[in-house]
Amino acid sequence: MKKTYNETPPRILRRQQLSLVLLVVCGVINYLDRATLAVANEYIRADLGLSLGQMGLLLSAFSWSYALCQLPVGALVDKVGPRWLLGGGLVVWSLAQAAGGFAATFGYFVLARIALGIGEAPQFPAAARVVSNWFPARARGTPTGIYNSASPLGVALAPLVLAPLIIATSWHWAFFITGAMGLVAAVVWVALYRDPVRADMTAEEKAYLEVEEISTAAPKAGFASWLALFRYRVTWGMMLGFFGSVYLNWVYLTWLPGYLRTERHMDLAYAGLAASVPFMCGFAGALIAGWASDRVARAAASPVTGRRNAVVVATLGMVVFTIPAALVDSNVVAVACISIVIFLANASSACAWSLATVAAPPSRVASLGALQNFGGFLGGALAPILTGYIAQTWSFVPALLAGAGIAFMGAMSYLFLVTKPIPE
C-alpha cells in the first residue's frame, strides 16, 4: 500500500495557498460582474424602458451561453490546463462586462451578456481542476469550499460597492470599473499560476498528492471518453440535481434586490444592505460546508456517499426555508429566512463541486464538474425568466414557491441517482 502524508510539504503548501488566493480573487470579480445587472436592475429598466418580463430575459441571457459553454469547456480544461483557459476567459468576460456599460438598446445588452457567459465559463471547471491537481482526494472539500465562497462574497459586495457608485455616477460606470478589474486579474493569474509538474516532485510530494491519481497532462482519451460520461446515471443525477439547486439560488441572485424593492417596498439604500446580508451568510456557508464535507466524507461508507448526502441535506434545507421567506409579512423574518437559504445554497454548491472531484474519473474531473454545472445553469437560465413572468402575472410569492419545488426535485435526483463513482 502506498504511503501517504498528512502533513503538507512546504512547497506544495505555498502553491496551494497561492492558487486559492488567485481563485478567490478571480471568483469575486466573476460574481461582481454577474451581479452588476441585478444591482442596477431598476435604473436599467427605467433607462431602457424594459418590463419585468424583458428584464427577466436580460438577466437570463448570461446563463444560457454560460451553460452551453460548459459542455466543451470542461474537456478543454482537462486537456489544455486551467492556466490559459481561465486567463483567456478573464479577458473575454472583462471586455464583455465593460461593453455592457455602453448598452443603449435591449438587443445590444443581451449580446453583451451572452459574451459575458462565454467568457466566464472556464472559471469553476478550472478551479475544480486546480484543486484536483494540488490537493489529495481526502482533503478537497475545504479548498473547494474556499474557492466557492468567492461566489456569495462577490454578490454580497456588489450592492455595498456598486449601489453607491451607481448613485454617485451612473449604472454605466459600474460595468466599466468591474470590467477593468477583470483585465488586471487576467494578467496576475497567467503570471503567477502554474500546474504541478510530476518530474519536479520529490517522493514526499508525490505521496502527499497521491500522484498516481492525478494527471496534469492531456489525457489520452478524447471526445469518446467525454461522451461516455453520459452513459452513467451519476452524470445525469448531478446535472438534474444541480439544476434544482442553482435554479432556486438564481431566483435570489438575479431578483433579490428587485424583489425587495418591488414586493417589499424597501428604498435603494436599505434594499442594498438587506440584499448583501444573505450573501454574506452564503460566504460563510461555502467555507463551513467545504470544511465539514471533508469530515463527513471520511466517516461515510464512501467519499461519494458522504459528499452526496451533504448536497442533499443542504438542498432540502433551501426548500424548507424558502417557504416562510415567501409567505411571511415581516421583512426582517423574510430576510432572515432568505439568509439561511443562501447559506445553504452555497453550502450545497461547495459540496456539489467537491462531489465532482471524487465521482469523476481522475482525468475527467473538470469534464464531469462542467457537465454538472451545465445542468445547474440551465436552471440558472430559466430562473430569472420564469420568476420575472410569474411575478409580472401574479406576484413573487408563487415564483419563490415554484423555485422551492424545483429544488426539491433536484435533491431527490442527487439522492437516488448519484450512488458510486464513475470508473476511469
Secondary structure, 3 states (H helix, E strand, C coil): CCCCCCCCCHHHHHHHHHHHHHHHHHHHHHHHHHHHHHHCHHHHHHHHCCCHHHHHHHHHHHHHHHHHHHHHHHHHHHHHCHHHHHHHHHHHHHHHHHHHCCCCCHHHHHHHHHHHHHHHCCHHHHHHHHHHHHCCHHHCHHHHHHHHCHHHHHHHHHHHHHHHHHHHCCHHHHHHHHHHHHHHHHHHHHHHCCCCCHHHCCHHHHHHCCHHHCCCCCCCCCHHHHHHHHHCHHHHHHHHHHHHHHHHHHHHHHHHHHHHHHCCCCCHHHHHHHHHHHHHHHHHHHHHHHHHHHHHHHHCCCHHHHHHHHHHHHHHHHHHHHHHHHHCCCHHHHHHHHHHHHHHHHHHHHHHHHHHHHHCCHHHHHHHHHHHHHHHHHHHHHHHHHHHHHHHHCCHHHHHHHHHHHHHHHHHHHHHHCCCCCCC
